[in-house]
Amino acid sequence: MLETLPPEAVGRSLDDLLALLRGKRIAVLTGAGCSTESGIPDYRGPETRRRARNPIQFKAFMADPAMRRRYWARAVVGWERFDGAQPNAGHRALAAMEERGLLTGLITQNVDRLHHRAGSQNVVELHGALAEVVCLDCGAVSPRAELQRRLREANPGWAARSAEMAPDGDAEIDPGADFRVVPCEVCSGALKPHVVFFGEGVPKARVEAAWSMVDAANVLLVVGSSLAVFSGYRFVRGAAKRGQPVALLNLGETRGDPHAAVKVDGAAGALLPEILQRLSG
């Protein structure tokens, strides 16, 4: 497990963070570390770095029916636990910060909709949300819960299998060739979770909406992200380039460390409620 700063160092850096944030308009960028305390695993956190995880690749999903079958077979098993995850104290603190007028908006790299469940309103989901599926042929968007029902009916007993949840909302299971994939109900085309896979570009409109939040802020606060993926790192690099302070709250090192005015090494669920309380006092 990665080492974190000693408590006295965290205390000093937290005071520095509060001094930076107090009285400022704050844009927030969150990553998987904001949801690990809700039971959703990540790819690059202190625990998952110890074992390899292979994320779904966009080109492979698009080109290979076997890859799509593998994904949906695993997703049926993992979905119930993923969908049942609840917001943690970090999500709720960020929602309260927005309600009290402290935020210009919240940009998330997560696909779990936990910020919405916690009460956040002004959210840009950079990578989409697993709560929806999209047809690769006609573009129809439909609820993931409805697809779960159809997949369970087509594959009796499959969802009852036991496996470890994976970051994509699927599960660590070998589907074999027995799993039956169901098509789009509109045109019978192939279905894809309505998220941005690795190797797939973030829609331009989402990037522009996220930049508008950063542009309206005095400070960019990054919570629970290693910033390894460019879709989020671009905002840190851009803010720092124009002299806009960047603050990081994360367990372990991040790609954005060289750009940070303040870095706090700690868990979002443990520290964000304290940040909320002290900024509101």
C-alpha positions as CSV (number, residue, x, y, z in Angstrom):
1,M,0.0,0.0,0.0
2,L,1.2,3.5,-0.8
3,E,2.4,5.5,2.1
4,T,0.6,8.7,3.0
5,L,1.8,11.8,4.8
6,P,2.1,11.7,8.6
7,P,-0.9,13.2,10.4
8,E,0.9,16.4,11.3
9,A,1.8,17.0,7.7
10,V,-1.7,16.4,6.6
11,G,-2.9,18.9,9.2
12,R,-0.5,21.5,7.9
13,S,-1.4,21.0,4.2
14,L,-5.1,20.9,5.1
15,D,-4.8,24.4,6.7
16,D,-3.0,25.5,3.5
17,L,-5.8,24.1,1.4
18,L,-8.4,25.9,3.4
19,A,-6.5,29.1,3.1
20,L,-6.5,28.7,-0.6
21,L,-10.2,27.8,-0.9
22,R,-11.7,30.3,1.6
23,G,-13.6,33.0,-0.1
24,K,-12.9,31.7,-3.6
25,R,-15.1,30.3,-6.4
26,I,-14.2,26.6,-6.6
27,A,-14.5,24.2,-9.6
28,V,-14.2,20.5,-8.5
29,L,-12.9,17.6,-10.6
30,T,-13.5,14.2,-9.1
31,G,-12.1,10.8,-9.9
32,A,-12.5,7.2,-8.8
33,G,-11.0,7.8,-5.4
34,C,-14.1,9.7,-4.5
35,S,-16.2,6.6,-4.8
36,T,-13.9,3.8,-3.5
37,E,-15.3,4.5,0.0
38,S,-18.7,3.6,-1.5
39,G,-17.3,0.2,-2.4
40,I,-16.6,0.9,-6.1
41,P,-13.0,-0.2,-7.1
42,D,-10.7,1.9,-9.2
43,Y,-7.9,1.2,-11.6
44,R,-5.0,3.2,-10.1
45,G,-5.7,3.6,-6.4
46,P,-3.4,2.4,-3.5
47,E,-5.1,-1.0,-3.4
48,T,-5.8,-1.8,-7.1
49,R,-2.2,-0.9,-8.2
50,R,-1.2,-4.1,-6.5
51,R,-3.0,-6.2,-9.1
52,A,-3.4,-5.8,-12.8
53,R,-6.7,-4.7,-14.3
54,N,-7.4,-4.5,-18.0
55,P,-9.9,-1.8,-18.8
56,I,-12.4,-2.2,-21.7
57,Q,-10.8,-0.8,-24.9
58,F,-13.1,1.1,-27.3
59,K,-11.7,-0.4,-30.5
60,A,-12.0,-3.9,-29.2
61,F,-15.6,-3.5,-28.0
62,M,-16.6,-2.0,-31.4
63,A,-14.9,-4.6,-33.6
64,D,-15.3,-7.8,-31.7
65,P,-18.8,-9.4,-30.9
66,A,-17.0,-11.8,-28.5
67,M,-15.6,-8.8,-26.6
68,R,-19.1,-7.4,-26.3
69,R,-20.5,-10.7,-25.1
70,R,-17.7,-10.9,-22.5
71,Y,-18.5,-7.4,-21.3
72,W,-22.2,-7.9,-20.9
73,A,-21.8,-11.3,-19.3
74,R,-19.6,-9.8,-16.7
75,A,-21.7,-6.7,-16.4
76,V,-24.9,-8.7,-15.5
77,V,-23.0,-10.1,-12.5
78,G,-21.5,-6.8,-11.4
79,W,-24.4,-4.5,-12.0
80,E,-26.5,-5.2,-8.9
81,R,-23.7,-4.3,-6.5
82,F,-22.6,-1.3,-8.6
83,D,-26.1,0.1,-8.9
84,G,-26.6,-0.5,-5.2
85,A,-23.6,1.6,-4.1
86,Q,-24.5,4.6,-2.0
87,P,-22.9,8.1,-1.8
88,N,-20.3,8.5,0.9
89,A,-19.5,11.4,3.2
90,G,-17.3,12.9,0.4
91,H,-20.1,13.0,-2.1
92,R,-22.5,14.5,0.4
93,A,-20.0,17.2,1.4
94,L,-19.5,18.2,-2.2
95,A,-23.3,18.4,-2.7
96,A,-23.5,20.6,0.4
97,M,-20.7,22.9,-0.8
98,E,-22.6,23.4,-4.1
99,E,-25.9,24.1,-2.1
100,R,-24.0,26.8,-0.1
101,G,-22.8,28.5,-3.2
102,L,-19.1,27.5,-2.9
103,L,-18.8,25.8,-6.3
104,T,-19.0,26.9,-9.9
105,G,-19.7,23.2,-10.7
106,L,-18.5,19.7,-10.4
107,I,-16.7,17.7,-13.2
108,T,-16.5,14.0,-12.6
109,Q,-14.6,11.2,-14.4
110,N,-16.8,8.7,-12.6
111,V,-19.6,6.8,-14.2
112,D,-21.5,5.8,-11.1
113,R,-24.0,8.8,-10.7
114,L,-23.2,8.9,-7.0
115,H,-22.8,12.7,-7.1
116,H,-26.4,13.0,-8.3
117,R,-27.6,10.6,-5.7
118,A,-25.9,12.8,-3.1
119,G,-27.7,15.9,-4.3
120,S,-25.2,17.6,-6.6
121,Q,-27.1,19.4,-9.4
122,N,-24.5,21.1,-11.6
123,V,-22.5,18.1,-12.8
124,V,-20.6,17.3,-16.0
125,E,-20.1,13.6,-16.4
126,L,-17.0,13.5,-18.6
127,H,-17.2,9.8,-19.2
128,G,-20.9,9.4,-19.2
129,A,-22.8,7.1,-16.9
130,L,-23.4,3.3,-16.7
131,A,-27.0,4.0,-15.8
132,E,-27.6,4.3,-19.6
133,V,-27.0,2.2,-22.7
134,V,-26.7,3.4,-26.2
135,C,-27.3,1.6,-29.5
136,L,-24.3,1.6,-31.8
137,D,-26.5,1.6,-34.9
138,C,-29.5,3.9,-34.3
139,G,-28.2,5.9,-31.3
140,A,-31.2,5.2,-29.1
141,V,-30.5,5.7,-25.4
142,S,-32.2,3.5,-22.8
143,P,-32.0,2.7,-19.1
144,R,-29.4,0.2,-18.0
145,A,-31.9,-1.2,-15.4
146,E,-34.2,-2.2,-18.3
147,L,-31.3,-3.9,-20.1
148,Q,-30.4,-5.8,-16.9
149,R,-33.9,-7.2,-16.8
150,R,-33.7,-8.4,-20.4
151,L,-30.3,-9.9,-20.0
152,R,-31.4,-11.8,-16.9
153,E,-34.4,-13.2,-18.7
154,A,-32.2,-14.3,-21.6
155,N,-29.7,-15.9,-19.2
156,P,-31.5,-17.4,-16.3
157,G,-29.3,-17.8,-13.2
158,W,-26.4,-15.9,-14.6
159,A,-26.7,-12.8,-12.3
160,A,-26.5,-15.0,-9.3
161,R,-22.9,-16.0,-9.9
162,S,-20.4,-14.8,-7.4
163,A,-17.4,-12.6,-8.5
164,E,-15.4,-9.6,-7.5
165,M,-16.7,-6.3,-8.8
166,A,-14.5,-4.5,-11.3
167,P,-14.1,-0.8,-12.0
168,D,-16.2,-0.9,-15.2
169,G,-19.3,-2.0,-13.2
170,D,-18.7,-5.5,-14.4
171,A,-17.2,-8.5,-12.5
172,E,-14.1,-10.7,-12.6
173,I,-15.7,-13.7,-14.3
174,D,-14.9,-15.8,-17.4
175,P,-18.2,-15.8,-19.4
176,G,-17.2,-18.6,-21.9
177,A,-19.4,-18.8,-25.0
178,D,-22.8,-19.6,-23.3
179,F,-23.9,-16.1,-22.5
180,R,-26.7,-14.6,-24.8
181,V,-26.5,-10.9,-25.6
182,V,-29.7,-9.1,-26.4
183,P,-30.0,-6.4,-29.1
184,C,-31.5,-2.9,-29.2
185,E,-35.3,-3.0,-29.0
186,V,-35.6,-0.2,-31.6
187,C,-33.4,-1.5,-34.5
188,S,-31.8,-4.8,-33.2
189,G,-28.4,-3.2,-33.3
190,A,-25.6,-3.8,-30.8
191,L,-25.7,-2.1,-27.4
192,K,-22.9,-0.3,-25.6
193,P,-22.8,1.2,-22.1
194,H,-23.3,5.0,-22.5
195,V,-19.8,5.7,-21.2
196,V,-16.4,6.7,-22.7
197,F,-14.2,3.6,-22.9
198,F,-10.4,3.8,-22.9
199,G,-9.3,4.9,-26.4
200,E,-12.6,6.8,-27.0
201,G,-12.8,10.6,-27.2
202,V,-14.9,12.6,-24.7
203,P,-17.6,14.5,-26.6
204,K,-16.7,18.1,-27.4
205,A,-19.8,19.5,-25.7
206,R,-18.9,17.9,-22.4
207,V,-15.4,19.2,-22.5
208,E,-16.7,22.7,-23.2
209,A,-19.2,22.5,-20.4
210,A,-16.4,21.4,-18.0
211,W,-14.1,24.3,-19.1
212,S,-16.9,26.8,-18.5
213,M,-16.9,25.6,-14.8
214,V,-13.2,26.0,-14.6
215,D,-13.2,29.4,-16.3
216,A,-15.8,30.7,-13.8
217,A,-13.7,29.6,-10.8
218,N,-10.7,31.0,-8.9
219,V,-9.4,27.6,-7.9
220,L,-9.6,24.1,-9.3
221,L,-9.9,21.4,-6.6
222,V,-9.1,17.8,-7.7
223,V,-10.5,15.1,-5.5
224,G,-9.6,11.4,-5.7
225,S,-7.9,11.3,-9.0
226,S,-4.4,10.2,-10.1
227,L,-5.0,12.3,-13.2
228,A,-3.4,9.5,-15.3
229,V,-6.1,9.9,-18.0
230,F,-5.8,13.0,-20.2
231,S,-9.6,13.7,-20.1
232,G,-9.2,15.0,-16.5
233,Y,-5.5,16.0,-16.5
234,R,-6.2,18.6,-19.3
235,F,-8.0,20.9,-16.8
236,V,-5.2,20.8,-14.3
237,R,-2.5,21.5,-16.9
238,G,-4.6,24.3,-18.5
239,A,-5.5,25.9,-15.2
240,A,-1.8,25.9,-14.0
241,K,-0.6,27.2,-17.4
242,R,-2.8,30.3,-17.0
243,G,-1.9,30.8,-13.3
244,Q,-5.1,29.5,-11.8
245,P,-4.3,27.7,-8.5
246,V,-4.8,23.9,-8.5
247,A,-5.4,22.0,-5.2
248,L,-5.2,18.2,-4.9
249,L,-6.8,15.9,-2.4
250,N,-5.9,12.3,-3.1
251,L,-4.4,9.2,-1.6
252,G,-0.9,8.9,-3.2
253,E,0.9,10.6,-5.9
254,T,-0.8,12.1,-9.0
255,R,0.2,13.2,-12.4
256,G,-0.8,16.7,-11.4
257,D,1.5,17.0,-8.4
258,P,4.0,19.3,-10.2
259,H,1.2,21.8,-11.0
260,A,-0.3,21.8,-7.5
261,A,-0.3,24.9,-5.2
262,V,-1.4,22.6,-2.4
263,K,-1.5,18.8,-2.0
264,V,-3.3,17.0,0.7
265,D,-2.7,13.2,1.0
266,G,-5.9,11.7,2.4
267,A,-9.3,10.1,1.7
268,A,-12.1,12.2,0.3
269,G,-14.7,10.8,2.6
270,A,-12.6,11.6,5.7
271,L,-11.5,15.1,4.8
272,L,-14.2,16.7,2.7
273,P,-16.7,17.0,5.5
274,E,-14.1,18.8,7.6
275,I,-13.3,21.1,4.7
276,L,-17.0,21.8,4.3
277,Q,-17.4,22.6,8.0
278,R,-14.4,24.9,8.2
279,L,-15.3,26.8,5.0
280,S,-18.8,27.3,6.3
281,G,-17.8,28.5,9.7
